Amino acid sequence: MDLKGKNAIVTGGGKGLGKAVALALANEGANVAITGRNEENLKNTVAELEQLGVKSAYAVFNVDQEAEVQKGIADLAGKLGSVDILINNAGIGNMGKLEDMSSDVWEQVIKTNLFGVYYASKAVYPFMKENGQGDIVNVASTAGLKGGGGMSAYAASKAAVISLSQSMMAEWRKQNIRVITLTPSTIASDMSIGAGLTDGNPDKVLQPEDFAEWVRDILKMNRRALIANGSIFSTNP
């Protein structure tokens, strides 16, 4: 399928995985809007997107605030013309043992990673329903398939994203909205390197552009096909 002229929104698109996906979609001719909390990062990424000859815009908001999400998504949809694709990428990865992590931090991880997906998806749904089709890609994690020590909040949030995505798919596929759940393993992002999960070695560890190529290829599949869920791993980390 041709992505040229499609309108995409990427949450957390100012850097890392989100930026890589935004650039990959723009290289296919899609118009791309990005969201995030750091306006400088968003401005710089939008400048790169516009150099690729596509329409681009950004909105600054926290995905854990429903009113901000609704307003931001509506503004971006207005600038792009509509919304065909949503990449729910925004998230945080606070790590720590159960007895060490404060309840406030634990709750914030859940609010950002889970409610962010919920709020953004609900905000784009009316546009996709009106279009008669759409694609929502929810970025979960292999941590959501199997939790581990020191990652209780993150793993729980991603497990919830997986379950939420399955419910979305069941409800919205009859309206030709494909809901795709992705569970990547460790990728050399600022978050994973900062948390000490990887050294980011490009010869051995997945890079953001690898993830972006995967997302692009899934979206280009004929609309009769739906990748309900998928995982990606480094070959020999």
Accessible surface in RSA format (square Angstrom, percent):
REM  Atomic radii and reference values for relative SASA: ProtOr
REM  Chains: A
REM  Algorithm: Lee & Richards
REM  Probe-radius: 1.40
REM  Slices: 20
REM RES _ NUM      All-atoms   Total-Side   Main-Chain    Non-polar    All polar
REM                ABS   REL    ABS   REL    ABS   REL    ABS   REL    ABS   REL
RES MET A   1   100.87  52.2  63.13  41.8  37.73  89.8  57.91  49.2  42.95  56.9
RES ASP A   2   101.65  71.2  83.40  83.0  18.25  43.2  41.38  97.4  60.26  60.1
RES LEU A   3     6.00   3.3   5.94   4.2   0.06   0.2   5.94   4.2   0.06   0.2
RES LYS A   4   154.35  75.3 134.72  82.7  19.63  46.7  77.32  69.6  77.03  82.1
RES GLY A   5    46.69  57.6   0.00   N/A  46.69  57.6  29.30  80.4  17.39  39.0
RES LYS A   6    53.72  26.2  53.35  32.7   0.37   0.9  30.05  27.1  23.66  25.2
RES ASN A   7    16.77  11.6  16.77  16.2   0.00   0.0   0.00   0.0  16.77  16.2
RES ALA A   8     0.00   0.0   0.00   0.0   0.00   0.0   0.00   0.0   0.00   0.0
RES ILE A   9     0.00   0.0   0.00   0.0   0.00   0.0   0.00   0.0   0.00   0.0
RES VAL A  10     0.00   0.0   0.00   0.0   0.00   0.0   0.00   0.0   0.00   0.0
RES THR A  11     2.72   1.9   2.72   2.8   0.00   0.0   0.75   1.0   1.97   3.0
RES GLY A  12    20.19  24.9   0.00   N/A  20.19  24.9  16.16  44.3   4.04   9.0
RES GLY A  13     0.00   0.0   0.00   N/A   0.00   0.0   0.00   0.0   0.00   0.0
RES GLY A  14     9.70  12.0   0.00   N/A   9.70  12.0   3.76  10.3   5.94  13.3
RES LYS A  15   115.46  56.3 111.77  68.6   3.69   8.8  66.86  60.2  48.60  51.8
RES GLY A  16    24.00  29.6   0.00   N/A  24.00  29.6  13.84  38.0  10.16  22.8
RES LEU A  17    27.25  15.2  24.38  17.4   2.87   7.2  24.38  17.1   2.87   7.7
RES GLY A  18     0.00   0.0   0.00   N/A   0.00   0.0   0.00   0.0   0.00   0.0
RES LYS A  19    54.13  26.4  54.13  33.2   0.00   0.0  18.67  16.8  35.46  37.8
RES ALA A  20    17.25  15.9   9.22  14.2   8.03  18.3  14.39  20.3   2.86   7.6
RES VAL A  21     0.59   0.4   0.59   0.5   0.00   0.0   0.59   0.5   0.00   0.0
RES ALA A  22     0.00   0.0   0.00   0.0   0.00   0.0   0.00   0.0   0.00   0.0
RES LEU A  23    42.49  23.7  42.49  30.4   0.00   0.0  42.49  29.8   0.00   0.0
RES ALA A  24    14.27  13.1   7.57  11.7   6.70  15.2  13.41  18.9   0.86   2.3
RES LEU A  25     0.33   0.2   0.33   0.2   0.00   0.0   0.33   0.2   0.00   0.0
RES ALA A  26     2.52   2.3   0.00   0.0   2.52   5.7   0.00   0.0   2.52   6.7
RES ASN A  27   103.15  71.1  69.86  67.5  33.29  80.2  21.29  51.2  81.86  79.1
RES GLU A  28    46.53  26.7  33.98  25.7  12.54  29.9   6.67  12.9  39.86  32.5
RES GLY A  29    20.52  25.3   0.00   N/A  20.52  25.3  14.57  40.0   5.96  13.3
RES ALA A  30     0.00   0.0   0.00   0.0   0.00   0.0   0.00   0.0   0.00   0.0
RES ASN A  31    23.43  16.2  23.43  22.6   0.00   0.0   0.00   0.0  23.43  22.7
RES VAL A  32     0.00   0.0   0.00   0.0   0.00   0.0   0.00   0.0   0.00   0.0
RES ALA A  33     0.00   0.0   0.00   0.0   0.00   0.0   0.00   0.0   0.00   0.0
RES ILE A  34     0.00   0.0   0.00   0.0   0.00   0.0   0.00   0.0   0.00   0.0
RES THR A  35     0.24   0.2   0.24   0.2   0.00   0.0   0.00   0.0   0.24   0.4
RES GLY A  36    14.27  17.6   0.00   N/A  14.27  17.6  14.27  39.1   0.00   0.0
RES ARG A  37   163.63  68.7 137.51  70.1  26.12  62.2  40.63  55.5 123.01  74.6
RES ASN A  38    77.57  53.5  69.35  67.0   8.22  19.8  23.81  57.3  53.76  52.0
RES GLU A  39    78.98  45.3  74.05  56.0   4.93  11.7  16.06  31.1  62.92  51.4
RES GLU A  40   110.09  63.2 106.53  80.6   3.57   8.5  47.62  92.1  62.47  51.0
RES ASN A  41    45.30  31.2  43.36  41.9   1.95   4.7   3.76   9.0  41.55  40.2
RES LEU A  42     1.37   0.8   1.37   1.0   0.00   0.0   1.37   1.0   0.00   0.0
RES LYS A  43   103.59  50.5  96.38  59.1   7.21  17.2  45.80  41.2  57.79  61.6
RES ASN A  44    77.89  53.7  73.67  71.2   4.22  10.2  21.68  52.2  56.21  54.3
RES THR A  45     0.72   0.5   0.72   0.7   0.00   0.0   0.00   0.0   0.72   1.1
RES VAL A  46    14.76   9.7  14.76  13.4   0.00   0.0  14.76  12.8   0.00   0.0
RES ALA A  47    48.80  44.9  44.16  68.2   4.64  10.6  47.07  66.3   1.73   4.6
RES GLU A  48    64.36  37.0  61.83  46.8   2.53   6.0  26.73  51.7  37.63  30.7
RES LEU A  49     0.00   0.0   0.00   0.0   0.00   0.0   0.00   0.0   0.00   0.0
RES GLU A  50    93.21  53.5  78.80  59.6  14.40  34.3  23.17  44.8  70.03  57.2
RES GLN A  51   153.77  86.0 115.74  84.6  38.03  90.5  44.26  94.2 109.51  83.1
RES LEU A  52    73.88  41.1  45.68  32.7  28.20  70.9  51.62  36.3  22.26  59.9
RES GLY A  53    70.98  87.5   0.00   N/A  70.98  87.5  36.98 101.5  34.00  76.2
RES VAL A  54    17.77  11.7   5.63   5.1  12.15  29.3  10.63   9.2   7.14  19.4
RES LYS A  55   104.77  51.1  93.37  57.3  11.40  27.2  65.77  59.2  39.00  41.5
RES SER A  56    14.48  12.2   0.00   0.0  14.48  33.4   0.00   0.0  14.48  20.3
RES ALA A  57    12.51  11.5   7.68  11.9   4.83  11.0  12.51  17.6   0.00   0.0
RES TYR A  58    55.53  25.9  47.20  26.9   8.32  21.7  33.60  25.2  21.93  27.0
RES ALA A  59    14.49  13.3   9.46  14.6   5.03  11.5  14.49  20.4   0.00   0.0
RES VAL A  60    72.94  48.0  44.31  40.1  28.63  69.0  44.31  38.5  28.63  77.7
RES PHE A  61    12.30   6.2   5.13   3.2   7.16  18.6  10.76   6.5   1.54   4.4
RES ASN A  62    56.23  38.8  55.31  53.5   0.91   2.2   6.26  15.1  49.96  48.3
RES VAL A  63    13.34   8.8  10.92   9.9   2.43   5.8  10.92   9.5   2.43   6.6
RES ASP A  64    14.82  10.4  13.51  13.5   1.31   3.1   1.75   4.1  13.07  13.0
RES GLN A  65    77.66  43.4  76.15  55.7   1.51   3.6  11.54  24.6  66.11  50.1
RES GLU A  66    65.57  37.6  59.87  45.3   5.70  13.6  15.21  29.4  50.36  41.1
RES ALA A  67    77.00  70.8  67.08 103.5   9.92  22.6  69.54  97.9   7.46  19.8
RES GLU A  68    72.75  41.8  66.22  50.1   6.53  15.5  35.38  68.4  37.37  30.5
RES VAL A  69     0.00   0.0   0.00   0.0   0.00   0.0   0.00   0.0   0.00   0.0
RES GLN A  70    95.40  53.3  89.95  65.7   5.46  13.0  24.04  51.2  71.36  54.1
RES LYS A  71   140.86  68.7 133.21  81.7   7.66  18.2 106.31  95.7  34.55  36.8
RES GLY A  72     6.01   7.4   0.00   N/A   6.01   7.4   5.65  15.5   0.35   0.8
RES ILE A  73     0.46   0.3   0.46   0.3   0.00   0.0   0.46   0.3   0.00   0.0
RES ALA A  74    50.80  46.7  41.71  64.4   9.09  20.7  42.08  59.3   8.73  23.1
RES ASP A  75    60.53  42.4  52.34  52.1   8.19  19.4  16.86  39.7  43.67  43.6
RES LEU A  76     0.27   0.1   0.27   0.2   0.00   0.0   0.27   0.2   0.00   0.0
RES ALA A  77     2.61   2.4   1.05   1.6   1.56   3.5   1.46   2.1   1.15   3.0
RES GLY A  78    61.98  76.4   0.00   N/A  61.98  76.4  38.06 104.4  23.92  53.6
RES LYS A  79   121.75  59.4 102.73  63.0  19.02  45.3  71.62  64.5  50.13  53.4
RES LEU A  80     4.89   2.7   0.23   0.2   4.66  11.7   0.26   0.2   4.62  12.4
RES GLY A  81    61.27  75.6   0.00   N/A  61.27  75.6  31.27  85.8  30.01  67.2
RES SER A  82    22.62  19.1  21.59  28.8   1.03   2.4  19.72  42.0   2.90   4.1
RES VAL A  83     0.00   0.0   0.00   0.0   0.00   0.0   0.00   0.0   0.00   0.0
RES ASP A  84    23.33  16.3  23.07  23.0   0.27   0.6   4.29  10.1  19.05  19.0
RES ILE A  85     1.93   1.1   1.93   1.4   0.00   0.0   1.93   1.4   0.00   0.0
RES LEU A  86     0.00   0.0   0.00   0.0   0.00   0.0   0.00   0.0   0.00   0.0
RES ILE A  87     0.06   0.0   0.06   0.0   0.00   0.0   0.06   0.0   0.00   0.0
RES ASN A  88     3.65   2.5   1.98   1.9   1.67   4.0   1.28   3.1   2.37   2.3
RES ASN A  89    22.23  15.3  12.36  11.9   9.87  23.8   0.49   1.2  21.74  21.0
RES ALA A  90    21.37  19.6  12.19  18.8   9.17  20.9  14.74  20.8   6.63  17.6
RES GLY A  91    35.23  43.4   0.00   N/A  35.23  43.4   6.33  17.4  28.90  64.7
RES ILE A  92    31.25  17.8  28.51  21.2   2.74   6.6  30.97  22.3   0.29   0.8
RES GLY A  93    10.63  13.1   0.00   N/A  10.63  13.1   1.87   5.1   8.76  19.6
RES ASN A  94    63.58  43.8  53.38  51.6  10.20  24.6  12.71  30.6  50.87  49.2
RES MET A  95    57.68  29.9  26.73  17.7  30.94  73.7  25.47  21.7  32.21  42.7
RES GLY A  96    22.06  27.2   0.00   N/A  22.06  27.2  21.64  59.4   0.42   0.9
RES LYS A  97   124.58  60.8 121.65  74.6   2.92   7.0  66.66  60.0  57.92  61.7
RES LEU A  98   125.96  70.1 106.52  76.2  19.43  48.9 106.90  75.1  19.05  51.3
RES GLU A  99   140.05  80.4  99.02  74.9  41.03  97.7  64.29 124.4  75.75  61.8
RES ASP A 100   105.48  73.9  72.10  71.8  33.38  78.9  27.78  65.4  77.70  77.5
RES MET A 101    26.73  13.8   6.70   4.4  20.03  47.7  14.01  11.9  12.72  16.9
RES SER A 102    58.59  49.5  45.64  60.9  12.95  29.8  51.71 110.1   6.88   9.6
RES SER A 103    93.42  78.9  81.43 108.7  11.99  27.6  45.15  96.1  48.27  67.6
RES ASP A 104   116.58  81.7 107.04 106.5   9.54  22.6  31.13  73.3  85.45  85.2
RES VAL A 105    55.53  36.5  53.33  48.3   2.21   5.3  55.52  48.2   0.01   0.0
RES TRP A 106    79.27  31.8  79.27  38.4   0.00   0.0  78.62  41.9   0.64   1.0
RES GLU A 107   104.31  59.9 102.51  77.6   1.80   4.3  32.53  62.9  71.78  58.6
RES GLN A 108    71.37  39.9  69.92  51.1   1.45   3.5  33.06  70.4  38.31  29.1
RES VAL A 109     0.06   0.0   0.06   0.1   0.00   0.0   0.06   0.1   0.00   0.0
RES ILE A 110    31.99  18.2  31.99  23.8   0.00   0.0  31.99  23.0   0.00   0.0
RES LYS A 111    60.16  29.3  60.16  36.9   0.00   0.0  28.03  25.2  32.13  34.2
RES THR A 112    12.05   8.6  11.74  11.9   0.31   0.7   8.59  11.5   3.46   5.2
RES ASN A 113     0.59   0.4   0.00   0.0   0.59   1.4   0.11   0.3   0.48   0.5
RES LEU A 114    36.20  20.2  36.20  25.9   0.00   0.0  36.20  25.4   0.00   0.0
RES PHE A 115    74.13  37.1  73.99  45.8   0.14   0.4  74.13  44.9   0.00   0.0
RES GLY A 116     3.92   4.8   0.00   N/A   3.92   4.8   3.27   9.0   0.65   1.5
RES VAL A 117     5.86   3.9   4.87   4.4   0.98   2.4   5.02   4.4   0.84   2.3
RES TYR A 118    79.52  37.1  79.52  45.2   0.00   0.0  49.64  37.3  29.88  36.8
RES TYR A 119    23.37  10.9  21.91  12.5   1.46   3.8   2.36   1.8  21.01  25.9
RES ALA A 120     0.33   0.3   0.33   0.5   0.00   0.0   0.33   0.5   0.00   0.0
RES SER A 121     0.01   0.0   0.01   0.0   0.00   0.0   0.01   0.0   0.00   0.0
RES LYS A 122   101.94  49.7  91.28  56.0  10.66  25.4  52.76  47.5  49.18  52.4
RES ALA A 123    14.85  13.7   1.84   2.8  13.01  29.6   9.86  13.9   4.99  13.2
RES VAL A 124     0.00   0.0   0.00   0.0   0.00   0.0   0.00   0.0   0.00   0.0
RES TYR A 125    41.96  19.6  41.96  23.9   0.00   0.0  33.03  24.8   8.93  11.0
RES PRO A 126    74.29  54.1  66.32  60.5   7.97  29.0  69.60  57.5   4.69  29.2
RES PHE A 127    56.65  28.3  55.70  34.5   0.95   2.5  56.52  34.3   0.13   0.4
RES MET A 128     0.00   0.0   0.00   0.0   0.00   0.0   0.00   0.0   0.00   0.0
RES LYS A 129   116.56  56.9 103.16  63.3  13.40  31.9  52.53  47.3  64.03  68.2
RES GLU A 130   149.53  85.9 114.93  87.0  34.60  82.4  48.76  94.3 100.77  82.3
RES ASN A 131    61.89  42.7  27.63  26.7  34.26  82.5  17.31  41.7  44.57  43.1
RES GLY A 132    35.86  44.2   0.00   N/A  35.86  44.2  29.63  81.3   6.23  14.0
RES GLN A 133    52.34  29.3  52.19  38.1   0.14   0.3   9.13  19.4  43.21  32.8
RES GLY A 134     1.79   2.2   0.00   N/A   1.79   2.2   1.79   4.9   0.00   0.0
RES ASP A 135     8.14   5.7   8.14   8.1   0.00   0.0   0.00   0.0   8.14   8.1
RES ILE A 136     0.00   0.0   0.00   0.0   0.00   0.0   0.00   0.0   0.00   0.0
RES VAL A 137     0.75   0.5   0.75   0.7   0.00   0.0   0.75   0.6   0.00   0.0
RES ASN A 138     0.00   0.0   0.00   0.0   0.00   0.0   0.00   0.0   0.00   0.0
RES VAL A 139     8.64   5.7   6.90   6.2   1.74   4.2   6.90   6.0   1.74   4.7
RES ALA A 140     2.03   1.9   0.00   0.0   2.03   4.6   0.00   0.0   2.03   5.4
RES SER A 141    10.07   8.5  10.07  13.4   0.00   0.0   1.70   3.6   8.36  11.7
RES THR A 142    30.24  21.5  26.17  26.5   4.07   9.7  12.13  16.3  18.11  27.4
RES ALA A 143    12.39  11.4   6.33   9.8   6.06  13.8  10.94  15.4   1.45   3.8
RES GLY A 144    13.05  16.1   0.00   N/A  13.05  16.1   0.29   0.8  12.76  28.6
RES LEU A 145   109.73  61.1  73.94  52.9  35.79  90.0  77.66  54.5  32.08  86.3
RES LYS A 146   172.32  84.1 157.40  96.6  14.93  35.5 105.42  94.9  66.91  71.3
RES GLY A 147    47.91  59.1   0.00   N/A  47.91  59.1  18.56  50.9  29.34  65.7
RES GLY A 148    39.05  48.2   0.00   N/A  39.05  48.2  30.11  82.6   8.94  20.0
RES GLY A 149    82.58 101.8   0.00   N/A  82.58 101.8  44.91 123.2  37.67  84.4
RES GLY A 150    27.03  33.3   0.00   N/A  27.03  33.3  15.11  41.5  11.92  26.7
RES MET A 151    43.27  22.4  42.93  28.4   0.33   0.8  41.54  35.3   1.73   2.3
RES SER A 152    28.81  24.3  19.63  26.2   9.18  21.1  26.25  55.9   2.56   3.6
RES ALA A 153     0.24   0.2   0.00   0.0   0.24   0.5   0.00   0.0   0.24   0.6
RES TYR A 154    22.84  10.7  22.84  13.0   0.00   0.0   9.04   6.8  13.81  17.0
RES ALA A 155     8.19   7.5   7.19  11.1   1.01   2.3   7.50  10.6   0.69   1.8
RES ALA A 156    40.17  36.9  26.95  41.6  13.22  30.1  34.87  49.1   5.29  14.0
RES SER A 157     0.00   0.0   0.00   0.0   0.00   0.0   0.00   0.0   0.00   0.0
RES LYS A 158    11.41   5.6  11.41   7.0   0.00   0.0   1.40   1.3  10.00  10.7
RES ALA A 159    42.80  39.4  36.40  56.2   6.40  14.6  37.43  52.7   5.37  14.2
RES ALA A 160    31.74  29.2  21.92  33.8   9.82  22.3  29.50  41.5   2.24   5.9
RES VAL A 161     0.11   0.1   0.11   0.1   0.00   0.0   0.11   0.1   0.00   0.0
RES ILE A 162    23.70  13.5  23.70  17.7   0.00   0.0  23.70  17.1   0.00   0.0
RES SER A 163    64.58  54.6  63.10  84.2   1.48   3.4  27.31  58.2  37.27  52.2
RES LEU A 164    40.02  22.3  33.83  24.2   6.20  15.6  39.12  27.5   0.91   2.4
RES SER A 165     0.47   0.4   0.00   0.0   0.47   1.1   0.02   0.0   0.44   0.6
RES GLN A 166    96.88  54.2  91.88  67.2   5.00  11.9  31.62  67.3  65.26  49.5
RES SER A 167    57.93  48.9  52.02  69.4   5.90  13.6  24.54  52.3  33.38  46.8
RES MET A 168    12.29   6.4   9.29   6.2   3.00   7.1  11.99  10.2   0.30   0.4
RES MET A 169    37.88  19.6  37.88  25.1   0.00   0.0  36.02  30.6   1.86   2.5
RES ALA A 170    65.48  60.2  46.97  72.5  18.51  42.1  51.00  71.8  14.48  38.4
RES GLU A 171   121.94  70.0 100.92  76.4  21.01  50.0  38.05  73.6  83.88  68.5
RES TRP A 172    29.71  11.9  29.71  14.4   0.00   0.0  20.65  11.0   9.06  14.7
RES ARG A 173   131.78  55.3 119.63  61.0  12.15  28.9  22.32  30.5 109.46  66.3
RES LYS A 174   186.34  90.9 151.20  92.8  35.14  83.7 107.85  97.1  78.49  83.6
RES GLN A 175    60.86  34.0  53.66  39.2   7.20  17.1  28.64  61.0  32.22  24.4
RES ASN A 176    93.14  64.2  86.18  83.3   6.96  16.8  15.68  37.7  77.46  74.9
RES ILE A 177     0.54   0.3   0.00   0.0   0.54   1.3   0.23   0.2   0.31   0.8
RES ARG A 178    13.66   5.7  13.15   6.7   0.51   1.2  10.91  14.9   2.75   1.7
RES VAL A 179     0.87   0.6   0.12   0.1   0.75   1.8   0.12   0.1   0.75   2.0
RES ILE A 180     1.07   0.6   1.07   0.8   0.00   0.0   1.07   0.8   0.00   0.0
RES THR A 181     5.08   3.6   5.08   5.1   0.00   0.0   1.99   2.7   3.09   4.7
RES LEU A 182     0.53   0.3   0.53   0.4   0.00   0.0   0.53   0.4   0.00   0.0
RES THR A 183     6.05   4.3   6.05   6.1   0.00   0.0   3.39   4.6   2.66   4.0
RES PRO A 184     8.20   6.0   6.33   5.8   1.87   6.8   6.33   5.2   1.87  11.6
RES SER A 185    29.75  25.1  22.97  30.6   6.78  15.6   2.68   5.7  27.07  37.9
RES THR A 186    51.44  36.6  40.03  40.6  11.41  27.2  21.92  29.4  29.52  44.6
RES ILE A 187     9.11   5.2   5.60   4.2   3.51   8.5   5.60   4.0   3.51   9.5
RES ALA A 188    11.70  10.8   2.16   3.3   9.53  21.7   2.16   3.0   9.53  25.3
RES SER A 189    15.41  13.0  13.06  17.4   2.36   5.4  10.13  21.6   5.29   7.4
RES ASP A 190    91.06  63.8  78.39  78.0  12.66  29.9  26.90  63.3  64.15  64.0
RES MET A 191    78.07  40.4  63.39  42.0  14.68  35.0  68.32  58.1   9.76  12.9
RES SER A 192     5.60   4.7   5.60   7.5   0.01   0.0   5.60  11.9   0.00   0.0
RES ILE A 193    80.19  45.6  70.08  52.2  10.11  24.4  70.08  50.5  10.11  27.4
RES GLY A 194    69.56  85.8   0.00   N/A  69.56  85.8  36.66 100.6  32.90  73.7
RES ALA A 195    44.45  40.9   8.27  12.8  36.18  82.3  20.65  29.1  23.80  63.0
RES GLY A 196    64.39  79.4   0.00   N/A  64.39  79.4  31.72  87.1  32.67  73.2
RES LEU A 197    82.68  46.0  52.99  37.9  29.69  74.6  56.53  39.7  26.15  70.4
RES THR A 198    21.21  15.1   5.69   5.8  15.52  37.0  15.63  21.0   5.57   8.4
RES ASP A 199   120.02  84.1  84.59  84.2  35.43  83.8  46.88 110.3  73.14  72.9
RES GLY A 200     9.96  12.3   0.00   N/A   9.96  12.3   2.43   6.7   7.53  16.9
RES ASN A 201    50.41  34.8  44.60  43.1   5.80  14.0  13.21  31.8  37.20  36.0
RES PRO A 202   102.96  75.0  80.07  73.0  22.88  83.2  80.07  66.1  22.88 142.2
RES ASP A 203   132.12  92.5  96.15  95.7  35.97  85.1  28.22  66.4 103.90 103.6
RES LYS A 204   100.70  49.1  86.48  53.1  14.21  33.8  51.74  46.6  48.96  52.1
RES VAL A 205    17.89  11.8  13.11  11.9   4.78  11.5  14.43  12.5   3.46   9.4
RES LEU A 206    19.15  10.7  16.39  11.7   2.75   6.9  18.39  12.9   0.76   2.0
RES GLN A 207    30.23  16.9  30.21  22.1   0.02   0.1   9.70  20.6  20.53  15.6
RES PRO A 208    21.79  15.9  21.79  19.9   0.00   0.0  21.79  18.0   0.00   0.0
RES GLU A 209    97.70  56.1  97.39  73.7   0.31   0.7  45.42  87.8  52.28  42.7
RES ASP A 210    51.69  36.2  47.19  47.0   4.50  10.6  10.53  24.8  41.16  41.0
RES PHE A 211     0.89   0.4   0.53   0.3   0.35   0.9   0.70   0.4   0.18   0.5
RES ALA A 212     2.80   2.6   2.45   3.8   0.35   0.8   2.45   3.4   0.35   0.9
RES GLU A 213    81.61  46.9  81.61  61.7   0.01   0.0  15.22  29.4  66.39  54.2
RES TRP A 214    51.13  20.5  46.03  22.3   5.10  12.0  29.88  15.9  21.25  34.5
RES VAL A 215     0.64   0.4   0.32   0.3   0.33   0.8   0.61   0.5   0.03   0.1
RES ARG A 216    61.45  25.8  61.32  31.3   0.13   0.3   1.81   2.5  59.64  36.1
RES ASP A 217    73.43  51.4  66.56  66.3   6.87  16.2  27.80  65.4  45.64  45.5
RES ILE A 218    14.17   8.1  12.22   9.1   1.95   4.7  13.13   9.5   1.04   2.8
RES LEU A 219     2.35   1.3   0.09   0.1   2.26   5.7   0.09   0.1   2.26   6.1
RES LYS A 220    70.82  34.5  66.08  40.5   4.74  11.3  27.34  24.6  43.48  46.3
RES MET A 221    74.87  38.8  67.18  44.5   7.69  18.3  66.11  56.2   8.76  11.6
RES ASN A 222    61.86  42.7  55.31  53.5   6.55  15.8  14.43  34.7  47.43  45.8
RES ARG A 223    55.47  23.3  38.81  19.8  16.66  39.7  28.49  38.9  26.97  16.3
RES ARG A 224   208.72  87.6 163.88  83.5  44.84 106.8  76.40 104.4 132.32  80.2
RES ALA A 225    29.38  27.0  22.95  35.4   6.44  14.6  28.66  40.4   0.72   1.9
RES LEU A 226    50.78  28.3  22.36  16.0  28.41  71.4  22.74  16.0  28.04  75.5
RES ILE A 227    57.82  32.9  54.31  40.5   3.52   8.5  56.21  40.5   1.61   4.4
RES ALA A 228    35.58  32.7  28.62  44.2   6.96  15.8  28.62  40.3   6.96  18.4
RES ASN A 229    94.91  65.5  78.92  76.3  15.99  38.5  14.17  34.1  80.74  78.0
RES GLY A 230    18.78  23.2   0.00   N/A  18.78  23.2  18.31  50.2   0.47   1.1
RES SER A 231    53.17  44.9  24.02  32.1  29.15  67.1  13.63  29.0  39.53  55.4
RES ILE A 232    32.12  18.3  28.84  21.5   3.28   7.9  32.12  23.1   0.00   0.0
RES PHE A 233   125.00  62.5 107.10  66.3  17.90  46.6 107.10  64.9  17.90  51.2
RES SER A 234    17.77  15.0   5.27   7.0  12.50  28.8   6.74  14.4  11.03  15.4
RES THR A 235   143.92 102.4 106.44 107.9  37.49  89.3  78.89 106.0  65.03  98.3
RES ASN A 236   104.00  71.7  99.76  96.4   4.24  10.2  23.74  57.1  80.26  77.6
RES PRO A 237   108.47  79.1  67.35  61.4  41.12 149.5  82.36  68.0  26.10 162.2
END  Absolute sums over single chains surface
CHAIN  1 A    10834.0       8394.4       2439.6       5560.5       5273.4
END  Absolute sums over all chains
TOTAL         10834.0       8394.4       2439.6       5560.5       5273.4
